[in-house]
Amino acid sequence: MSDSNPAPSLYAAREPIFPRRVSGKFRNLKWYIMAVTLGIYYLTPWIRWDRGPSLPDQAVLLDLANRRFYFFWIEIWPHEFYFVAGLLIMAGLGLFLFTSALGRVWCGYACPQTVWTDLFILVERWIEGDRNARLRLHRQKKMDFRKARLRVTKWTAWFLIGLATGGAWVFYFADAPTLAYDLVTLNAHPIAYSTMLILTATTFLFGGFAREQICIYACPWPRIQAAMMDEDTLTVGYREWRGEPRGKLKKGQVAEGQGDCIDCMACVNVCPVGIDIRDGQQMECITCALCIDACDDVMAKIGKPRGLIDYMALSDETLERSGQPPKNVWKHILRPRTIMYTSMWSLVGVGLLFALFIRSDIELTVAPERNPTYVTLSDGSIRNTYDVRLRNKHGEDRVFKLSIKGDPAMRLQLEGTVYHSVNVPADTALLQRVYIVSAKGAPPSQASSTPVRIWVEDLINGERAHKDTSFNGKGN
């Protein structure tokens, strides 16, 4: 190709989207969800929960230093990570369930990118005005004092929101009041400052500038969600058999033979990702339903029935085109796919609750010494060594008594004490070396390995736990 005819560019510059303000039931629902989710995120680290004098009193705490996860009355230890894995599985199944029933409803209402973007747009609207005012400001080439003032004010507000977001995140990993004081007095750990800086920057960029690009290009969910949906999924759609052919409103009336859509572009102007829902189902649609509120408002003004744009299922198209009513909403929601997801979600939840309620407050693990597997003492008796880790999940110190069950010829010894009991501090795992000795002249058996069970008992409440192991060594 000659230089006079250069190849066309494959890159299209992003045109910023300035959604228009809209009111309605779906917009109000989004405000409520935003208030609840942001309230939970920002306020949860400050909730106190009394666990005793030796334990943290923060209700929700990821204590990485001590390898604990506290959630109100629940405490998760490192070896109980299956609880966290189970919650993640439930979250995934819940996402599949809601997508199968209502499309990308998670993306439209509760996704953090959506929530913070809504907050940033709200601040932008307060400072710069509604859609038309923001468009004029954006298209204004000259940077005068007014435009600079509005831009700096907006960016400062965005930065403060991002700073609060990063600050709230680090409070989940340490005592919030103490960390807040250390942050203000510049005595916090550098990791706390770097984490806040990274989250502040990402929140500022993603919520302020990237916005719909994160949903369209960076997020993998739009490309996965189609596998969770079918023709009975309720999602936002346009009833083109009712709206077409489009035409402008003339003298306050819809022309004869014209559809209900008056091509007012209200649905496009309020869309946070800038699509036209009248073009059919699109990957970019986050199912926020703001276009429903905008269209319903226009239909009410021109005296037409609401629902030109609505939550609808593709399977109802034939019925509606022929003038019949669509299927009941519950017939769309309660179908084999959603019932399967609900059953799987419930089974995992019941399993986690069952495991939570049956778990003991005392536990032990036993690790036999392998080098050597046994020692023959000077009197001819045989001794095995074990490292026993005792876990006390109570909020106060407890005295644990150890004993064994097996061959009567075996006896138990604890390193560092002549007693068979040991004090385990509150909420601590104590490593105790234990010896099992087979008396001289009374070998446990002629076999090279004999089963033995180590018991531990809480002397305060009588709770017991055990672990099976083996005694190695052949008698004379």
TAGI-V167025 format. One record per run of one state. SS is the DSSP state (~ for helix, > for strand, _ for the rest). FROM is the first residue (numbers start at 0). TO is the last residue. Records with the same first field share a line. If there is no record, write none. Layout:
SS->FROM-TO / FROM-TO
This chain:
_->0-23 / 46-46 / 48-56 / 58-58 / 63-66 / 71-72 / 80-80 / 102-103 / 109-110 / 128-129 / 139-143 / 171-174 / 184-188 / 210-210 / 218-219 / 228-233 / 238-238 / 243-248 / 250-251 / 253-264 / 269-275 / 279-288 / 302-307 / 312-312 / 321-327 / 333-334 / 358-360 / 368-373 / 376-380 / 392-396 / 405-408 / 414-415 / 417-419 / 424-426 / 438-447 / 458-462 / 472-475
~->24-45 / 77-79 / 81-101 / 104-108 / 111-127 / 130-138 / 144-170 / 175-183 / 189-209 / 211-217 / 220-227 / 239-242 / 265-268 / 276-278 / 289-301 / 313-320 / 328-332 / 335-357
>->47-47 / 57-57 / 59-62 / 67-70 / 73-76 / 234-237 / 249-249 / 252-252 / 308-311 / 361-367 / 374-375 / 381-391 / 397-404 / 409-413 / 416-416 / 420-423 / 427-437 / 448-457 / 463-471
